[in-house]
């Protein structure tokens, strides 16, 4: 029986993993905020502000990760 290598041959698995991690974190954060709104712990208008900020922060991390992956890929060749 042969073992399959863990890494993707094209080297993009690291970036995809970071994007999935950031996306999952934002989904959990927004879900947590929604629960707080339902329980009337925070007002509904604050939810919109927090959700917008969470999406913007996630976008910054995804773009920064893509830029770092591009720099690393260029450095290898």
PAKOL-716436 format. One record per atom (N, C-alpha, C): residue in one letter; x, y, z. Coordinates in Angstrom, 2 decimals. Each point is the difference from the previous one (the first is absolute). Last residue first. Layout:
SITE  rest        x        y        z
SITE     A        X        Y        Z
...
This chain:
SITE  rest        x        y        z
SITE     X    10.96    30.38    -6.85
SITE     X     0.40    -0.23    -1.40
SITE     X     1.20     0.80    -0.41
SITE     X    -2.05     0.19     4.41
SITE     X     0.45    -1.38    -0.24
SITE     X     0.49    -0.20    -1.43
SITE     X    -1.94     4.15     1.55
SITE     X     1.31    -0.20     0.59
SITE     X     0.57    -1.38    -0.26
SITE     X    -4.44     1.21    -1.30
SITE     X     1.00     0.65    -0.86
SITE     X     1.41    -0.21     0.52
SITE     X    -3.58    -1.59     2.60
SITE     X     0.07    -0.77    -1.24
SITE     X     1.03     0.60    -0.95
SITE     X    -0.94     2.27     4.01
SITE     X     0.72    -1.24     0.28
SITE     X     0.17    -0.81    -1.27
SITE     X    -2.56     3.94    -0.24
SITE     X     1.40     0.31     0.22
SITE     X     0.82    -1.26     0.25
SITE     X    -4.67    -0.45    -0.40
SITE     X     0.59     0.40    -1.28
SITE     X     1.47     0.30     0.15
SITE     X    -2.45    -0.91     3.88
SITE     X     0.15    -1.22    -0.80
SITE     X     0.63     0.32    -1.35
SITE     X    -1.08     3.63     2.76
SITE     X     1.13    -0.75     0.56
SITE     X     0.24    -1.27    -0.81
SITE     X    -3.76     2.54    -1.14
SITE     X     1.23     0.73    -0.35
SITE     X     1.23    -0.74     0.52
SITE     X    -4.21    -1.68     1.17
SITE     X     0.24    -0.20    -1.44
SITE     X     1.28     0.70    -0.43
SITE     X    -1.46     0.66     4.40
SITE     X     0.46    -1.38    -0.18
SITE     X     0.31    -0.29    -1.46
SITE     X    -1.92     4.16     1.06
SITE     X     1.38    -0.06     0.50
SITE     X     0.57    -1.40    -0.18
SITE     X    -4.53     0.62    -1.07
SITE     X     0.87     0.69    -0.96
SITE     X     1.46    -0.02     0.43
SITE     X    -3.17    -1.81     2.97
SITE     X     0.05    -0.81    -1.22
SITE     X     0.92     0.65    -1.03
SITE     X    -0.85     2.36     4.02
SITE     X     0.83    -1.18     0.23
SITE     X     0.12    -0.86    -1.25
SITE     X    -2.86     3.76    -0.18
SITE     X     1.39     0.44     0.15
SITE     X     0.92    -1.21     0.19
SITE     X    -4.61    -0.78    -0.08
SITE     X     0.50     0.34    -1.34
SITE     X     1.45     0.44     0.06
SITE     X    -2.23    -0.76     4.06
SITE     X     0.26    -1.27    -0.70
SITE     X     0.55     0.26    -1.39
SITE     X    -1.41     3.72     2.45
SITE     X     1.22    -0.55     0.57
SITE     X     0.37    -1.32    -0.67
SITE     X    -4.09     1.95    -1.23
SITE     X     1.12     0.81    -0.47
SITE     X     1.33    -0.52     0.53
SITE     X    -3.95    -2.02     1.55
SITE     X     0.22    -0.33    -1.42
SITE     X     1.18     0.80    -0.55
SITE     X    -1.35     0.96     4.38
SITE     X     0.56    -1.35    -0.06
SITE     X     0.29    -0.41    -1.43
SITE     X    -2.20     4.11     0.80
SITE     X     1.41     0.07     0.38
SITE     X     0.66    -1.38    -0.07
SITE     X    -4.63     0.26    -0.76
SITE     X     0.72     0.68    -1.08
SITE     X     1.51     0.06     0.30
SITE     X    -2.82    -1.71     3.34
SITE     X     0.07    -0.93    -1.13
SITE     X     0.78     0.62    -1.15
SITE     X    -0.91     2.69     3.79
SITE     X     0.98    -1.04     0.29
SITE     X     0.17    -0.96    -1.17
SITE     X    -3.32     3.34    -0.37
SITE     X     1.34     0.61     0.05
SITE     X     1.08    -1.06     0.24
SITE     X    -4.53    -1.36     0.13
SITE     X     0.41     0.38    -1.35
SITE     X     1.38     0.60    -0.05
SITE     X    -1.91    -0.99     4.22
SITE     X     0.34    -1.23    -0.74
SITE     X     0.48     0.33    -1.41
SITE     X    -1.77     3.36     2.81
SITE     X     1.41    -0.26     0.28
SITE     X     0.46    -1.25    -0.76
SITE     X    -4.54     1.23    -0.11
SITE     X     0.80     0.88    -0.84
SITE     X     1.50    -0.18     0.24
SITE     X    -3.25    -2.47     2.63
SITE     X     0.10    -0.45    -1.39
SITE     X     0.86     0.89    -0.87
SITE     X     0.88    -0.40     5.40
SITE     X    -1.06     0.46    -0.90
SITE     X     0.28    -0.43    -1.45
SITE     X     1.58    -2.94     4.31
SITE     X     0.44     1.18    -0.75
SITE     X    -1.13     0.42    -0.93
SITE     X    -1.09    -3.26     2.95
SITE     X     1.17     0.45     0.75
SITE     X     0.62     1.21    -0.68
SITE     X    -3.98    -2.96    -1.16
SITE     X    -0.11     1.41     0.37
SITE     X     1.14     0.47     0.91
SITE     X    -0.72    -4.30    -2.44
SITE     X    -0.16     0.01     1.45
SITE     X    -0.12     1.42     0.56
SITE     X     0.76    -0.62    -4.61
SITE     X    -1.23    -0.73     0.30
SITE     X    -0.28     0.01     1.50
SITE     X     4.06     1.84    -1.50
SITE     X    -1.13     0.85    -0.40
SITE     X    -1.31    -0.68     0.36
SITE     X     3.94    -2.43     0.69
SITE     X    -0.09     1.10     0.97
SITE     X    -1.14     0.96    -0.34
SITE     X     0.95    -3.46    -3.02
SITE     X    -0.56    -0.57     1.23
SITE     X    -0.15     1.09     1.05
SITE     X     2.16     1.16    -3.95
SITE     X    -1.43    -0.19    -0.24
SITE     X    -0.68    -0.58     1.23
SITE     X     4.68     0.44     0.02
SITE     X    -0.65     1.30     0.11
SITE     X    -1.51    -0.12    -0.19
SITE     X     2.56    -3.85    -0.68
SITE     X     0.00     0.37     1.41
SITE     X    -0.66     1.34     0.24
SITE     X     0.62    -1.39    -4.42
SITE     X    -1.01    -0.84     0.65
SITE     X    -0.09     0.32     1.49
SITE     X     3.37     2.08    -2.47
SITE     X    -1.31     0.56    -0.37
SITE     X    -1.12    -0.82     0.64
SITE     X     4.36    -1.62     0.60
SITE     X    -0.14     1.30     0.66
SITE     X    -1.37     0.61    -0.28
SITE     X     1.20    -4.00    -2.22
SITE     X    -0.26    -0.24     1.42
SITE     X    -0.19     1.31     0.76
SITE     X     1.18     0.29    -4.52
SITE     X    -1.33    -0.60     0.11
SITE     X    -0.35    -0.24     1.46
SITE     X     4.33     1.50    -0.98
SITE     X    -0.98     1.07    -0.17
SITE     X    -1.42    -0.54     0.12
SITE     X     3.55    -3.10     0.15
SITE     X     0.04     0.87     1.18
SITE     X    -1.04     1.11    -0.10
SITE     X     0.63    -2.86    -3.70
SITE     X    -0.67    -0.71     1.09
SITE     X    -0.03     0.86     1.26
SITE     X     2.38     1.68    -3.68
SITE     X    -1.43    -0.05    -0.29
SITE     X    -0.77    -0.68     1.13
SITE     X     4.70     0.04     0.24
SITE     X    -0.53     1.35     0.20
SITE     X    -1.51     0.02    -0.22
SITE     X     2.21    -4.04    -0.91
SITE     X     0.07     0.30     1.42
SITE     X    -0.59     1.37     0.30
SITE     X     0.43    -1.36    -4.50
SITE     X    -1.04    -0.78     0.67
SITE     X    -0.03     0.32     1.50
SITE     X     3.42     1.94    -2.55
SITE     X    -1.29     0.57    -0.39
SITE     X    -1.14    -0.73     0.70
SITE     X     4.32    -1.71     0.55
SITE     X    -0.13     1.27     0.71
SITE     X    -1.35     0.64    -0.30
SITE     X     1.12    -3.92    -2.34
SITE     X    -0.22    -0.28     1.42
SITE     X    -0.20     1.27     0.81
SITE     X     1.20     0.33    -4.53
SITE     X    -1.38    -0.46     0.12
SITE     X    -0.34    -0.31     1.46
SITE     X     4.43     1.13    -1.01
SITE     X    -0.87     1.16    -0.15
SITE     X    -1.46    -0.41     0.15
SITE     X     3.16    -3.46     0.06
SITE     X     0.20     0.88     1.14
SITE     X    -0.93     1.20    -0.05
SITE     X     0.23    -3.14    -3.64
SITE     X    -0.80    -0.48     1.13
SITE     X     0.16     0.89     1.22
SITE     X     2.16     0.20    -4.50
SITE     X    -1.01     0.97     0.37
SITE     X    -0.81    -0.43     1.22
SITE     X     3.70    -2.28    -2.73
SITE     X     0.41     0.87     1.08
SITE     X    -1.03     1.03     0.42
SITE     X     0.12    -3.86    -3.36
SITE     X     0.20     1.35    -0.50
SITE     X     0.32     1.00     1.09
SITE     X    -0.84    -4.75     0.85
SITE     X     1.13     0.14    -0.91
SITE     X     0.23     1.44    -0.47
SITE     X    -1.98    -1.36     4.90
SITE     X    -0.51     0.08    -1.37
SITE     X     1.18     0.23    -0.94
SITE     X     0.55    -2.66     4.74
SITE     X    -0.07     1.33    -0.60
SITE     X    -0.51    -0.07    -1.43
SITE     X     0.67    -3.95     2.74
SITE     X    -0.94     0.88     0.69
SITE     X    -0.15     1.35    -0.69
SITE     X     1.16    -4.95    -2.36
SITE     X     0.64     1.14     0.66
SITE     X    -1.06     0.93     0.59
SITE     X    -0.76    -5.35    -0.45
SITE     X    -0.16     1.23    -0.77
SITE     X     0.71     1.15     0.72
SITE     X     1.15    -5.47     0.11
SITE     X    -0.57     1.13     0.73
SITE     X    -0.05     1.22    -0.90
SITE     X    -0.25    -5.57    -1.09
SITE     X     0.79     1.23    -0.06
SITE     X    -0.71     1.11     0.73
SITE     X     0.12    -5.66     0.24
SITE     X    -0.84     1.15     0.00
SITE     X     0.91     1.24     0.00
